[in-house]
Amino acid sequence: MPLEKSLWPATPSSGVRDITVGDLLREAASAVPDRLALVDGSPDPADRREWTYRQLLADTEQAARALLAHFARGDRIAIWAPNSAEWVILQQAIAMAGMVVVGVNPAYRAHELEYILRQSRSVGLFYRESYRGADLTAVLAEVRPSLPELRMVVTPSEWQSFIATADPAIDLPAVTPTAPVQIQYTSGTTGFPKGALLHHKGIVNEATFVFERAGLVDHVVCVNAMPMYHIGGGAVTELGTFAAHGTFVVLPGFDAALMLEMLESYRGTHSLMVPTMLIALLEHPDRETRDLSSLHTVLSGASAVPQALVERVLDELACQVTILFGQSEMHGVISQTRVTDDPADQATTVGQPLPELEVKIIDPVSQEIVPIGEQGEICCRGYQTMLGYSEMPDETAAAIDADGWLYMGDLATMDERGFLRITGRLKDMIIRGGMNIYPREIEELLFRHDDVAEVAIVGVPDTRWGEQIGAVVRPADPANPPDPTELKAWCRDRIAAHKTPSLWYFTDTLPMTPSGKIQKFRVQQEIASGALTAADLDTQPAPESLSNS
């Protein structure tokens, strides 16, 4: 039945299971013990390694027993390293041992590392000694004196000796499905991140539902370059693949050429790629020579997926597309398009909410549910809600109300079918001359311009208007950037005057989170510091009155 207001009731499904991460692996190993489960997708073919489900379970159980020889149930264990097969095995082992994994971006340096380890109260750290030329051992040495709870540190060269400490007589604990399993730190688009404490039941069921909606095949092969410390790599793709008894090919990081090679070599059927990855893949010269006929579904999300990009993927990769939307606080995805959805819905919405989840759109001021088609803040309630922000009771209380509704901070509309259309973030809203302006609409428009590769719309302080609209553009051809006067006129022909950017900036790179979201607070800092300066327009517009804004 068509919805009468912007409230989606929880829908039934194949069932939310009371299951743990360890039980999911045991199920797969029992059903398909000799099927290829895990591939370490090294750029050098000679270094690539493979595990069947039987082998993966055995190595995970041994690692879990080694962990229990040194740590206690409930301890927080951090991993500060790029993607690898050992990352997957260690993560699985931490979960099986009843401990909590804390993923840390290997690009983090001293103050960032110290913040995460201190805030999470990590007692163990597994890390790679170097990453992209940086000496991580030296970084750790700088901060370790200020981390009294950090008891043990293990490097890859010590991994085998650590595993050898496992006592086969140690019984692995019975872990409850609602026990904490991960601390996922928010993307940090507005400053230091908060750690969302997630449970087994949430990440396993959510990932299962995502892959069901993405369209399963006889043998799922997911090629993953999403960071394992991110919800997309360390939950959605990994656990969705294992739930389907498929093969998880983990790449050390995203490289378009390597992704294309591994999709071809392992007959990849699924891959989650954020828009920046998709653009790089589509533009890479190897794409024309690689056999991608096995590719069944591209999953995308984490940041706005422009309609023009969806249309390119459908046309040029000849596969299906599913768009994901959510956040770490909800164990990842809350809404997703189906591969069978109309192309127009694929390109302009994020589909309907996942099963067993209530979603409503409310007026941020009155807190009332808004009518169909009216913009408001997304709120969710269900088994997917996080346990809370780790060590942050006040922030948890601000995010989750007494009735269990989690306030996402994202703005959207809901149509009578329950399809969500994301319109922006509350914190991104620009107030110009008393009028609320939402950047996403303007960004979607500019992305369609041939000369624009990426764009961020931000508010720039202004004494008269409060804020002006600034467009920060990465040109498609850096050697030949578009003319700002022409871009402004192009926008003015398509959107209202008060939404048309008045300040134009050009840059070679935009600051990104690891999940592919533009860090707008850093863009605004660069504007404020003068690192980014506005381009001169050929003609300045006549002063506008507030009534015309």
FENSUL-V59028 format. One record per residue. N is the residue number from 1. OMEGA is omega in whole degrees, -180 to 180 (none if undefined). D_FIRST is the distance of its C-alpha to the first C-alpha in Angstrom with 1 decimal. Layout:
BEGIN
n->N omega->OMEGA d_first->D_FIRST
n->N omega->OMEGA d_first->D_FIRST
END
This chain:
BEGIN
n->1 omega->178 d_first->0.0
n->2 omega->178 d_first->3.8
n->3 omega->178 d_first->6.3
n->4 omega->175 d_first->9.0
n->5 omega->-173 d_first->11.8
n->6 omega->178 d_first->13.2
n->7 omega->180 d_first->12.5
n->8 omega->178 d_first->11.3
n->9 omega->179 d_first->11.6
n->10 omega->-179 d_first->13.9
n->11 omega->178 d_first->12.5
n->12 omega->-175 d_first->14.9
n->13 omega->173 d_first->17.4
n->14 omega->174 d_first->20.8
n->15 omega->172 d_first->22.0
n->16 omega->-175 d_first->23.7
n->17 omega->170 d_first->27.3
n->18 omega->-171 d_first->30.2
n->19 omega->177 d_first->32.4
n->20 omega->177 d_first->35.0
n->21 omega->179 d_first->36.1
n->22 omega->179 d_first->39.2
n->23 omega->178 d_first->37.4
n->24 omega->178 d_first->35.3
n->25 omega->179 d_first->38.6
n->26 omega->178 d_first->40.2
n->27 omega->-179 d_first->37.4
n->28 omega->-179 d_first->37.8
n->29 omega->177 d_first->41.6
n->30 omega->-176 d_first->41.4
n->31 omega->-176 d_first->39.2
n->32 omega->-173 d_first->40.8
n->33 omega->-175 d_first->44.0
n->34 omega->177 d_first->45.7
n->35 omega->177 d_first->42.9
n->36 omega->-175 d_first->43.5
n->37 omega->-170 d_first->41.6
n->38 omega->177 d_first->43.0
n->39 omega->172 d_first->45.0
n->40 omega->-172 d_first->47.0
n->41 omega->179 d_first->46.7
n->42 omega->175 d_first->49.9
n->43 omega->178 d_first->51.0
n->44 omega->-179 d_first->54.2
n->45 omega->-179 d_first->53.5
n->46 omega->-178 d_first->56.4
n->47 omega->-178 d_first->54.7
n->48 omega->-179 d_first->51.4
n->49 omega->-176 d_first->50.8
n->50 omega->177 d_first->48.4
n->51 omega->167 d_first->47.2
n->52 omega->178 d_first->45.8
n->53 omega->178 d_first->43.4
n->54 omega->-180 d_first->46.4
n->55 omega->-179 d_first->48.5
n->56 omega->178 d_first->45.8
n->57 omega->-179 d_first->45.3
n->58 omega->-180 d_first->49.1
n->59 omega->179 d_first->49.6
n->60 omega->180 d_first->46.8
n->61 omega->178 d_first->48.2
n->62 omega->179 d_first->51.7
n->63 omega->178 d_first->50.5
n->64 omega->178 d_first->48.6
n->65 omega->176 d_first->51.9
n->66 omega->177 d_first->53.8
n->67 omega->-179 d_first->51.5
n->68 omega->176 d_first->52.0
n->69 omega->-175 d_first->55.8
n->70 omega->-176 d_first->55.6
n->71 omega->-179 d_first->52.6
n->72 omega->176 d_first->50.7
n->73 omega->-180 d_first->47.1
n->74 omega->179 d_first->45.0
n->75 omega->177 d_first->47.3
n->76 omega->-178 d_first->45.9
n->77 omega->-176 d_first->47.2
n->78 omega->174 d_first->47.0
n->79 omega->-177 d_first->47.0
n->80 omega->-172 d_first->48.4
n->81 omega->173 d_first->48.5
n->82 omega->-180 d_first->47.0
n->83 omega->173 d_first->44.8
n->84 omega->175 d_first->46.7
n->85 omega->179 d_first->46.3
n->86 omega->176 d_first->48.1
n->87 omega->-179 d_first->45.5
n->88 omega->-178 d_first->42.9
n->89 omega->-180 d_first->45.3
n->90 omega->178 d_first->46.2
n->91 omega->178 d_first->42.7
n->92 omega->-179 d_first->41.8
n->93 omega->178 d_first->45.1
n->94 omega->179 d_first->44.4
n->95 omega->-178 d_first->41.1
n->96 omega->180 d_first->42.8
n->97 omega->179 d_first->45.6
n->98 omega->179 d_first->43.2
n->99 omega->-174 d_first->44.0
n->100 omega->180 d_first->42.1
n->101 omega->176 d_first->42.3
n->102 omega->180 d_first->42.8
n->103 omega->-179 d_first->42.4
n->104 omega->178 d_first->44.8
n->105 omega->-180 d_first->44.9
n->106 omega->176 d_first->48.3
n->107 omega->-179 d_first->48.7
n->108 omega->177 d_first->49.0
n->109 omega->-164 d_first->52.5
n->110 omega->-173 d_first->54.4
n->111 omega->178 d_first->52.6
n->112 omega->178 d_first->49.1
n->113 omega->-180 d_first->50.1
n->114 omega->-179 d_first->51.8
n->115 omega->-176 d_first->48.8
n->116 omega->-177 d_first->46.4
n->117 omega->179 d_first->48.9
n->118 omega->-176 d_first->49.9
n->119 omega->-179 d_first->46.4
n->120 omega->-177 d_first->45.1
n->121 omega->-180 d_first->48.4
n->122 omega->179 d_first->48.8
n->123 omega->178 d_first->51.8
n->124 omega->179 d_first->51.9
n->125 omega->172 d_first->51.6
n->126 omega->-174 d_first->51.5
n->127 omega->174 d_first->52.3
n->128 omega->-173 d_first->53.6
n->129 omega->180 d_first->57.1
n->130 omega->180 d_first->56.3
n->131 omega->179 d_first->53.5
n->132 omega->176 d_first->53.9
n->133 omega->-180 d_first->57.5
n->134 omega->179 d_first->56.9
n->135 omega->-177 d_first->58.9
n->136 omega->176 d_first->56.4
n->137 omega->178 d_first->59.1
n->138 omega->178 d_first->60.8
n->139 omega->179 d_first->57.6
n->140 omega->-180 d_first->57.1
n->141 omega->-180 d_first->60.8
n->142 omega->-173 d_first->60.4
n->143 omega->-173 d_first->57.6
n->144 omega->178 d_first->58.4
n->145 omega->-179 d_first->60.9
n->146 omega->-178 d_first->58.2
n->147 omega->-175 d_first->55.9
n->148 omega->-179 d_first->57.7
n->149 omega->-179 d_first->54.8
n->150 omega->-172 d_first->54.8
n->151 omega->-171 d_first->57.0
n->152 omega->179 d_first->56.7
n->153 omega->-178 d_first->56.3
n->154 omega->177 d_first->56.0
n->155 omega->178 d_first->56.5
n->156 omega->-180 d_first->55.8
n->157 omega->-180 d_first->59.6
n->158 omega->-174 d_first->59.3
n->159 omega->-177 d_first->56.2
n->160 omega->179 d_first->58.1
n->161 omega->176 d_first->60.5
n->162 omega->-180 d_first->57.5
n->163 omega->-178 d_first->55.8
n->164 omega->179 d_first->59.2
n->165 omega->-180 d_first->59.1
n->166 omega->177 d_first->56.4
n->167 omega->-179 d_first->57.6
n->168 omega->-178 d_first->56.4
n->169 omega->-180 d_first->57.0
n->170 omega->176 d_first->54.4
n->171 omega->175 d_first->51.3
n->172 omega->-173 d_first->48.0
n->173 omega->170 d_first->46.1
n->174 omega->-176 d_first->43.0
n->175 omega->180 d_first->40.4
n->176 omega->-177 d_first->37.3
n->177 omega->-179 d_first->33.9
n->178 omega->176 d_first->33.4
n->179 omega->178 d_first->36.9
n->180 omega->-177 d_first->37.3
n->181 omega->-179 d_first->37.8
n->182 omega->163 d_first->37.8
n->183 omega->179 d_first->38.5
n->184 omega->-180 d_first->36.7
n->185 omega->-179 d_first->38.2
n->186 omega->-166 d_first->36.0
n->187 omega->177 d_first->36.8
n->188 omega->178 d_first->39.2
n->189 omega->-179 d_first->38.1
n->190 omega->179 d_first->39.3
n->191 omega->-180 d_first->42.3
n->192 omega->-176 d_first->43.1
n->193 omega->172 d_first->40.1
n->194 omega->-177 d_first->38.7
n->195 omega->178 d_first->38.5
n->196 omega->-179 d_first->35.0
n->197 omega->-173 d_first->35.8
n->198 omega->-179 d_first->33.5
n->199 omega->-177 d_first->33.3
n->200 omega->-176 d_first->33.4
n->201 omega->-178 d_first->30.0
n->202 omega->-174 d_first->28.3
n->203 omega->-179 d_first->29.9
n->204 omega->-178 d_first->29.9
n->205 omega->179 d_first->26.2
n->206 omega->180 d_first->25.0
n->207 omega->178 d_first->27.3
n->208 omega->-180 d_first->26.3
n->209 omega->180 d_first->22.6
n->210 omega->-178 d_first->23.7
n->211 omega->175 d_first->25.9
n->212 omega->-179 d_first->23.3
n->213 omega->179 d_first->21.0
n->214 omega->178 d_first->24.1
n->215 omega->-178 d_first->24.7
n->216 omega->176 d_first->27.5
n->217 omega->-178 d_first->30.5
n->218 omega->179 d_first->33.3
n->219 omega->179 d_first->35.4
n->220 omega->172 d_first->33.9
n->221 omega->-178 d_first->36.5
n->222 omega->176 d_first->35.6
n->223 omega->-170 d_first->38.2
n->224 omega->172 d_first->37.9
n->225 omega->176 d_first->39.8
n->226 omega->-179 d_first->37.6
n->227 omega->180 d_first->39.9
n->228 omega->178 d_first->39.8
n->229 omega->179 d_first->40.1
n->230 omega->-178 d_first->36.8
n->231 omega->-179 d_first->33.4
n->232 omega->180 d_first->32.7
n->233 omega->-173 d_first->35.9
n->234 omega->177 d_first->36.5
n->235 omega->-171 d_first->33.1
n->236 omega->-174 d_first->30.3
n->237 omega->-178 d_first->32.5
n->238 omega->-175 d_first->35.1
n->239 omega->174 d_first->33.0
n->240 omega->178 d_first->30.2
n->241 omega->-179 d_first->33.1
n->242 omega->177 d_first->34.7
n->243 omega->178 d_first->31.5
n->244 omega->-178 d_first->31.4
n->245 omega->-177 d_first->35.2
n->246 omega->-179 d_first->35.9
n->247 omega->-179 d_first->38.8
n->248 omega->179 d_first->38.8
n->249 omega->-175 d_first->41.2
n->250 omega->178 d_first->42.0
n->251 omega->-179 d_first->43.9
n->252 omega->179 d_first->46.2
n->253 omega->-179 d_first->44.4
n->254 omega->170 d_first->42.9
n->255 omega->-173 d_first->45.2
n->256 omega->-179 d_first->43.8
n->257 omega->179 d_first->46.6
n->258 omega->178 d_first->46.3
n->259 omega->179 d_first->42.5
n->260 omega->179 d_first->43.1
n->261 omega->-176 d_first->45.9
n->262 omega->174 d_first->44.0
n->263 omega->179 d_first->40.9
n->264 omega->-173 d_first->43.4
n->265 omega->-176 d_first->45.6
n->266 omega->179 d_first->43.1
n->267 omega->-178 d_first->40.6
n->268 omega->180 d_first->37.9
n->269 omega->-176 d_first->34.3
n->270 omega->173 d_first->32.5
n->271 omega->175 d_first->33.6
n->272 omega->180 d_first->32.2
n->273 omega->176 d_first->33.9
n->274 omega->-175 d_first->33.5
n->275 omega->-179 d_first->33.9
n->276 omega->176 d_first->37.7
n->277 omega->-179 d_first->38.1
n->278 omega->179 d_first->36.2
n->279 omega->180 d_first->38.3
n->280 omega->180 d_first->41.4
n->281 omega->-179 d_first->40.4
n->282 omega->-175 d_first->39.6
n->283 omega->-175 d_first->42.9
n->284 omega->-178 d_first->45.1
n->285 omega->-180 d_first->47.7
n->286 omega->-175 d_first->47.3
n->287 omega->-177 d_first->43.8
n->288 omega->-176 d_first->45.2
n->289 omega->-179 d_first->47.5
n->290 omega->177 d_first->45.2
n->291 omega->-179 d_first->43.3
n->292 omega->-175 d_first->39.7
n->293 omega->179 d_first->38.3
n->294 omega->-174 d_first->37.1
n->295 omega->-176 d_first->34.8
n->296 omega->-175 d_first->31.2
n->297 omega->168 d_first->29.2
n->298 omega->174 d_first->30.1
n->299 omega->179 d_first->28.3
n->300 omega->-179 d_first->28.9
n->301 omega->-178 d_first->28.2
n->302 omega->171 d_first->30.3
n->303 omega->-176 d_first->30.8
n->304 omega->178 d_first->29.1
n->305 omega->-176 d_first->28.8
n->306 omega->-179 d_first->29.5
n->307 omega->-179 d_first->27.8
n->308 omega->179 d_first->31.2
n->309 omega->176 d_first->31.9
n->310 omega->-179 d_first->28.7
n->311 omega->178 d_first->29.8
n->312 omega->-180 d_first->33.3
n->313 omega->179 d_first->32.3
n->314 omega->-176 d_first->30.2
n->315 omega->-170 d_first->33.2
n->316 omega->178 d_first->36.2
n->317 omega->176 d_first->35.3
n->318 omega->178 d_first->33.4
n->319 omega->177 d_first->31.0
n->320 omega->-179 d_first->27.4
n->321 omega->169 d_first->26.2
n->322 omega->-177 d_first->23.9
n->323 omega->-178 d_first->23.8
n->324 omega->174 d_first->24.0
n->325 omega->177 d_first->23.7
n->326 omega->176 d_first->24.9
n->327 omega->-176 d_first->28.1
n->328 omega->-177 d_first->30.7
n->329 omega->179 d_first->29.8
n->330 omega->-180 d_first->26.5
n->331 omega->176 d_first->28.5
n->332 omega->-170 d_first->27.7
n->333 omega->173 d_first->24.3
n->334 omega->-177 d_first->21.0
n->335 omega->-173 d_first->19.0
n->336 omega->173 d_first->19.6
n->337 omega->174 d_first->18.8
n->338 omega->179 d_first->18.8
n->339 omega->179 d_first->21.8
n->340 omega->-180 d_first->19.6
n->341 omega->177 d_first->17.7
n->342 omega->180 d_first->18.8
n->343 omega->179 d_first->22.2
n->344 omega->177 d_first->21.2
n->345 omega->177 d_first->18.6
n->346 omega->-172 d_first->21.3
n->347 omega->-171 d_first->23.8
n->348 omega->-180 d_first->22.1
n->349 omega->172 d_first->19.6
n->350 omega->173 d_first->19.8
n->351 omega->180 d_first->16.5
n->352 omega->178 d_first->14.0
n->353 omega->176 d_first->15.6
n->354 omega->-180 d_first->17.4
n->355 omega->173 d_first->16.5
n->356 omega->-176 d_first->17.4
n->357 omega->174 d_first->17.5
n->358 omega->178 d_first->16.1
n->359 omega->175 d_first->16.3
n->360 omega->176 d_first->16.5
n->361 omega->-175 d_first->18.2
n->362 omega->171 d_first->20.9
n->363 omega->-176 d_first->23.7
n->364 omega->-179 d_first->26.8
n->365 omega->-176 d_first->28.9
n->366 omega->-177 d_first->27.0
n->367 omega->179 d_first->24.8
n->368 omega->176 d_first->21.9
n->369 omega->-175 d_first->18.3
n->370 omega->176 d_first->18.2
n->371 omega->177 d_first->15.8
n->372 omega->176 d_first->13.6
n->373 omega->-179 d_first->16.2
n->374 omega->-177 d_first->19.1
n->375 omega->175 d_first->21.4
n->376 omega->-179 d_first->22.2
n->377 omega->178 d_first->23.3
n->378 omega->173 d_first->21.3
n->379 omega->-177 d_first->21.5
n->380 omega->176 d_first->20.7
n->381 omega->179 d_first->21.2
n->382 omega->-177 d_first->21.6
n->383 omega->-176 d_first->24.3
n->384 omega->-176 d_first->24.9
n->385 omega->-180 d_first->26.5
n->386 omega->174 d_first->30.2
n->387 omega->-180 d_first->32.9
n->388 omega->173 d_first->34.2
n->389 omega->-177 d_first->36.6
n->390 omega->177 d_first->39.9
n->391 omega->-178 d_first->42.6
n->392 omega->-177 d_first->40.7
n->393 omega->-179 d_first->39.5
n->394 omega->179 d_first->39.3
n->395 omega->178 d_first->37.1
n->396 omega->180 d_first->34.9
n->397 omega->179 d_first->34.5
n->398 omega->-177 d_first->33.7
n->399 omega->-176 d_first->30.9
n->400 omega->-177 d_first->29.2
n->401 omega->-175 d_first->28.8
n->402 omega->179 d_first->29.5
n->403 omega->176 d_first->25.9
n->404 omega->178 d_first->25.7
n->405 omega->175 d_first->23.9
n->406 omega->-178 d_first->25.6
n->407 omega->-170 d_first->26.1
n->408 omega->-176 d_first->26.3
n->409 omega->177 d_first->28.0
n->410 omega->179 d_first->25.9
n->411 omega->-178 d_first->24.3
n->412 omega->167 d_first->21.0
n->413 omega->176 d_first->18.1
n->414 omega->177 d_first->14.4
n->415 omega->-174 d_first->12.2
n->416 omega->177 d_first->8.6
n->417 omega->-177 d_first->8.0
n->418 omega->177 d_first->10.3
n->419 omega->-180 d_first->13.3
n->420 omega->174 d_first->16.5
n->421 omega->-177 d_first->19.4
n->422 omega->-178 d_first->22.6
n->423 omega->177 d_first->24.8
n->424 omega->177 d_first->27.8
n->425 omega->177 d_first->29.4
n->426 omega->-176 d_first->30.4
n->427 omega->180 d_first->33.9
n->428 omega->-174 d_first->34.2
n->429 omega->178 d_first->33.4
n->430 omega->178 d_first->36.4
n->431 omega->-177 d_first->37.5
n->432 omega->180 d_first->39.7
n->433 omega->179 d_first->41.2
n->434 omega->-180 d_first->38.7
n->435 omega->179 d_first->35.7
n->436 omega->-179 d_first->33.2
n->437 omega->-176 d_first->33.1
n->438 omega->-171 d_first->31.0
n->439 omega->-170 d_first->33.0
n->440 omega->-179 d_first->30.2
n->441 omega->-178 d_first->29.6
n->442 omega->178 d_first->33.4
n->443 omega->178 d_first->33.8
n->444 omega->-179 d_first->31.2
n->445 omega->-176 d_first->33.1
n->446 omega->179 d_first->36.6
n->447 omega->180 d_first->35.6
n->448 omega->180 d_first->35.3
n->449 omega->-175 d_first->38.9
n->450 omega->-175 d_first->41.2
n->451 omega->-177 d_first->43.8
n->452 omega->176 d_first->41.5
n->453 omega->178 d_first->41.0
n->454 omega->-179 d_first->39.4
n->455 omega->173 d_first->39.0
n->456 omega->176 d_first->38.4
n->457 omega->-177 d_first->37.8
n->458 omega->174 d_first->39.4
n->459 omega->179 d_first->40.7
n->460 omega->-177 d_first->44.4
n->461 omega->-177 d_first->46.2
n->462 omega->-175 d_first->47.7
n->463 omega->-178 d_first->49.9
n->464 omega->-173 d_first->48.7
n->465 omega->-173 d_first->45.0
n->466 omega->174 d_first->44.3
n->467 omega->168 d_first->42.9
n->468 omega->179 d_first->43.1
n->469 omega->177 d_first->40.8
n->470 omega->176 d_first->42.6
n->471 omega->178 d_first->41.6
n->472 omega->-169 d_first->43.2
n->473 omega->165 d_first->43.3
n->474 omega->-176 d_first->44.4
n->475 omega->175 d_first->45.6
n->476 omega->176 d_first->45.0
n->477 omega->-177 d_first->48.7
n->478 omega->-179 d_first->50.5
n->479 omega->-178 d_first->53.8
n->480 omega->-177 d_first->52.3
n->481 omega->180 d_first->49.8
n->482 omega->178 d_first->48.0
n->483 omega->-176 d_first->49.6
n->484 omega->178 d_first->47.8
n->485 omega->179 d_first->48.6
n->486 omega->177 d_first->46.9
n->487 omega->-180 d_first->43.9
n->488 omega->179 d_first->43.6
n->489 omega->179 d_first->43.9
n->490 omega->178 d_first->41.3
n->491 omega->-176 d_first->38.8
n->492 omega->178 d_first->39.7
n->493 omega->-171 d_first->38.9
n->494 omega->177 d_first->35.3
n->495 omega->-177 d_first->34.4
n->496 omega->-177 d_first->35.6
n->497 omega->-175 d_first->39.1
n->498 omega->177 d_first->38.2
n->499 omega->-177 d_first->36.1
n->500 omega->-180 d_first->38.9
n->501 omega->177 d_first->41.1
n->502 omega->180 d_first->44.6
n->503 omega->-175 d_first->46.1
n->504 omega->-179 d_first->46.2
n->505 omega->180 d_first->47.4
n->506 omega->-176 d_first->48.1
n->507 omega->177 d_first->48.4
n->508 omega->-178 d_first->48.9
n->509 omega->173 d_first->46.6
n->510 omega->-180 d_first->43.8
n->511 omega->-174 d_first->43.8
n->512 omega->165 d_first->41.1
n->513 omega->178 d_first->39.8
n->514 omega->-180 d_first->40.0
n->515 omega->175 d_first->36.3
n->516 omega->176 d_first->36.7
n->517 omega->178 d_first->35.7
n->518 omega->179 d_first->38.1
n->519 omega->-173 d_first->40.0
n->520 omega->179 d_first->39.8
n->521 omega->177 d_first->42.1
n->522 omega->175 d_first->44.8
n->523 omega->180 d_first->44.3
n->524 omega->176 d_first->44.8
n->525 omega->179 d_first->47.9
n->526 omega->176 d_first->49.4
n->527 omega->-178 d_first->49.0
n->528 omega->-178 d_first->50.5
n->529 omega->-177 d_first->53.4
n->530 omega->177 d_first->54.2
n->531 omega->172 d_first->53.5
n->532 omega->179 d_first->51.1
n->533 omega->-177 d_first->52.4
n->534 omega->177 d_first->50.7
n->535 omega->176 d_first->51.8
n->536 omega->175 d_first->53.8
n->537 omega->-179 d_first->52.1
n->538 omega->179 d_first->54.2
n->539 omega->178 d_first->53.4
n->540 omega->-180 d_first->52.2
n->541 omega->175 d_first->49.7
n->542 omega->-180 d_first->50.9
n->543 omega->180 d_first->49.8
n->544 omega->176 d_first->46.4
n->545 omega->179 d_first->45.9
n->546 omega->-179 d_first->43.1
n->547 omega->180 d_first->41.7
n->548 omega->-173 d_first->41.2
n->549 omega->none d_first->39.6
END
